[in-house]
Amino acid sequence: MKIILRSMLFLAVLILFNISTAGAATFSERFKKGESDFGGQLGWGWTIDIPPGRNRTDLGFLYFFPNWQHNLTGMIGKSWYRGALFYHMEAGLAFSDRDDKFLLGWSPLMVQYKFLSPKRRWAPNVMLGTGFSMTNWKDVADRELGSEFQFLLHAGTGLEFFQKEGAYSINYRFFHVSNAGIQFPNIGLNAHMFTLGKRF
């Protein structure tokens, strides 16, 4: 785990040293309403004991989710909250570190707000969303997951660093997996996730 986190920190530092200025002249054009782009996030997650209990499953996983974004609003706001609201959709895979178990997910109901300024070549962001998945994680997390079909909840934040074209990002996400009571048990899994992202 420490090796993975150190590797991600090293990559994040490399990203920061290789960023090019986005350019104020292209700012309004770049973030205008209706613009779309593709990207992806790659990272590592691990389960946490929320809610706390005995014999909770300890699961780590490699996470790769390509995504698509569409600018819904263009630039809005005039103060610290100035930015743009994006529709965000993603699909991909998570592979656990136990018995090669996998999660195949699709999250079509997500939004991301980016706090943008023409004076900066970086932007903080927040993200919320939901989706669903098929997974065999229940084979190793039988106390938490009672079915192969699961719903996904995402809540995250990050920093995006803009290049002349595209961008890099460093992200944290709280990740929840459960089946909403369709089948029991349904305690669910909760996880911290840290990812590096790239937009094209």
PEGI-V929717 format. One record per residue. RES is the residue in one letter. SS is DSSP state (~ for helix, > for strand, _ for the rest). OMEGA is omega in whole degrees, 0 to 359 (NA if undefined). Layout:
res,ss,omega
RES,SS,OMEGA
RES,SS,OMEGA
This chain:
res,ss,omega
M,_,180
K,~,179
I,~,180
I,~,180
L,~,178
R,~,178
S,~,179
M,~,177
L,~,178
F,~,178
L,~,179
A,~,178
V,~,177
L,~,179
I,~,182
L,~,181
F,~,182
N,_,182
I,_,174
S,_,180
T,_,181
A,_,177
G,_,182
A,~,183
A,~,182
T,~,187
F,~,183
S,~,178
E,~,183
R,~,184
F,_,179
K,_,179
K,_,177
G,_,178
E,_,181
S,>,174
D,>,179
F,>,178
G,>,178
G,>,176
Q,>,179
L,>,181
G,>,184
W,>,177
G,>,176
W,>,184
T,>,178
I,>,184
D,_,174
I,_,356
P,_,181
P,_,179
G,_,180
R,_,173
N,_,176
R,_,183
T,_,176
D,_,187
L,_,172
G,>,182
F,>,172
L,>,191
Y,>,174
F,>,180
F,>,169
P,>,182
N,>,178
W,>,179
Q,>,178
H,>,181
N,>,184
L,_,192
T,_,195
G,_,182
M,_,177
I,>,179
G,_,183
K,_,183
S,_,181
W,_,181
Y,_,178
R,_,181
G,>,182
A,>,179
L,>,183
F,>,166
Y,>,186
H,>,177
M,>,181
E,>,177
A,>,180
G,>,188
L,>,170
A,>,180
F,>,182
S,>,178
D,_,179
R,_,174
D,_,177
D,_,177
K,_,186
F,>,171
L,>,176
L,>,188
G,>,173
W,>,181
S,>,184
P,>,184
L,>,182
M,>,174
V,>,176
Q,>,175
Y,>,180
K,>,179
F,>,192
L,_,174
S,_,177
P,_,180
K,_,182
R,_,173
R,_,177
W,>,181
A,>,169
P,>,177
N,>,173
V,>,184
M,>,174
L,>,177
G,>,180
T,>,179
G,>,180
F,>,185
S,>,167
M,>,184
T,>,171
N,_,176
W,~,180
K,~,178
D,~,178
V,_,178
A,_,187
D,_,176
R,_,185
E,_,188
L,_,183
G,_,182
S,_,176
E,_,177
F,>,181
Q,>,170
F,>,179
L,>,172
L,>,182
H,>,171
A,>,186
G,>,177
T,>,181
G,>,174
L,>,179
E,>,182
F,>,189
F,>,170
Q,_,176
K,_,171
E,_,180
G,_,183
A,>,172
Y,>,178
S,>,172
I,>,192
N,>,169
Y,>,178
R,>,168
F,>,191
F,>,181
H,>,180
V,>,175
S,>,184
N,_,175
A,_,176
G,_,178
I,_,180
Q,_,184
F,_,6
P,_,183
N,_,175
I,_,180
G,_,175
L,>,174
N,>,186
A,>,166
H,>,179
M,>,175
F,>,184
T,>,166
L,>,183
G,>,177
K,>,173
R,>,184
F,_,NA
